[in-house]
Amino acid sequence: MSQNLLKIPKATFRAQIVDGLRNAILGGQLLPGSPVTESSLAEQFGVSRGPLREAMRQLIEEGLLVTVPYTGTHVVDLSVEDVREIYSMRVNLEIFAFEQVWERRGDGFCKELRSRHAKLTRCIDNQDDVGSIEAELQLHGFVYEATGHKILIKTWESIKGRLQLYWAAHHRAHGIRGPRRDGHDSYVETALGENVEAMRAEIRNHMARGGQQTEEFLLALGDGALQSVQREGAAR
């Protein structure tokens, strides 16, 4: 485990510990599949085990960490099967979300969607990889929030962690800092349009592109991409 993790003051709030752990995972300092223990992290982050335990519990809920009986807690691993399941679920979830809000989109909805898209573009322009991942999640997450559908929102929250992990590993392996700058232009334009069937098609196409790119990345791991990810993570 890397010794270069950011030290967090002992008097910090749990949210700061969560952010520090999340950044360590997305930045490659804690690699996919690597074990995490309260004792080692408490020492490296300079915090007591109580707030750290709470932070780890939150990241388990987010899907970045997983606890396996008799094995312990570790960063979620990467798998093609997982990607296929997540992206197939995302298609149906996001189409359903837009169907719920389509007739209720108003000026506030349009303004907020444009605002989140602009924030994503700024993060990409600034080469802020962690920021761009969070901004992309915020962009896609807006329609779920707008539905007010509690179970749908909770389901979206349960897959966000894995999406962050896949995107971060993919970006590191290919030396990029966020998604394509124009990658969400069509998505946002269609979401602000008048044709719900066009939106359904856009979501299917958008998710298919993302899923295919992620699958190709994972299938290439055996050809050296994983070693590249690990080397860069260890060097941070």
C-alpha positions, 0 to 999 in steps of 0.5 A, spaced: 500 500 500 502 506 498 505 511 503 504 517 499 496 518 502 494 525 504 494 526 511 488 528 514 488 532 520 485 528 526 479 534 528 477 533 521 469 531 519 468 524 516 466 527 510 473 529 509 476 522 510 471 519 505 473 524 500 481 523 502 479 515 501 475 516 495 481 520 492 486 515 494 482 510 490 480 514 484 487 516 484 490 509 484 494 509 490 489 504 493 488 499 487 482 495 485 482 489 489 487 491 494 485 490 501 484 495 506 484 495 514 482 500 519 489 500 522 493 501 516 489 507 514 488 510 521 495 510 521 497 513 514 491 518 514 492 520 522 485 519 524 482 515 529 479 508 527 472 511 529 471 516 524 475 512 519 470 506 520 464 510 518 468 513 512 469 506 510 462 504 511 460 510 506 464 507 501 462 500 502 455 503 500 457 507 494 460 501 492 468 503 492 469 498 497 466 491 499 467 486 505 467 479 504 466 474 510 473 471 512 477 475 507 476 482 509 475 489 506 478 491 499 477 496 493 472 493 488 475 489 483 474 490 475 471 485 471 467 485 464 461 481 467 460 487 472 461 492 467 456 488 462 451 488 468 452 495 470 451 498 463 445 494 461 442 496 468 444 503 467 440 503 460 433 501 463 434 506 469 436 512 465 430 511 460 425 510 466 428 516 469 427 521 463 420 518 462 418 520 469 420 527 468 419 528 461 413 532 462 415 536 468 421 539 465 421 546 466 426 552 466 429 550 472 431 543 469 434 545 463 438 550 467 441 545 472 442 540 466 446 545 462 450 548 469 452 541 470 454 540 463 458 546 463 462 544 470 464 537 467 467 541 461 471 545 465 473 539 469 476 536 463 479 543 460 482 543 467 485 536 466 482 535 473 480 527 472 477 526 479 473 532 478 471 530 471 469 523 474 464 527 479 462 532 475 460 526 470 456 522 475 453 529 477 450 530 470 447 523 469 445 523 476 440 529 475 435 526 472 434 521 478 434 526 483 429 530 479 424 524 479 424 524 486 423 517 486 426 514 492 428 507 490 430 509 483 435 514 486 438 509 491 439 504 486 443 509 482 447 511 488 449 503 489 452 503 482 456 510 482 462 507 486 463 502 481 462 507 475 467 511 478 472 506 479 472 503 472 472 510 469 478 512 473 482 506 471 480 507 464 483 514 464 489 512 468 491 506 463 490 511 457 493 517 459 487 521 459 484 526 464 476 525 463 471 523 458 471 526 451 470 534 451 464 533 446 462 526 449 455 529 452 453 534 447 448 530 444 446 527 451 444 534 453 441 537 447 437 531 446 435 531 454 433 538 453 429 537 446 422 535 445 422 527 442 422 522 448 423 517 443 430 520 441 432 521 448 431 513 449 435 512 443 440 517 445 441 513 452 442 506 449 447 509 444 451 513 449 451 507 454 453 502 449 459 507 447 461 507 454 460 500 456 464 498 449 470 502 451 470 500 458 470 492 456 475 493 451 479 496 457 478 490 461 479 485 456 486 489 454 488 488 462 492 481 460 496 485 455 499 489 460 494 495 461 493 493 468 501 493 469 500 500 467 495 502 471 499 499 477 505 502 476 502 509 475 498 508 481 504 506 485 508 512 483 503 517 485 
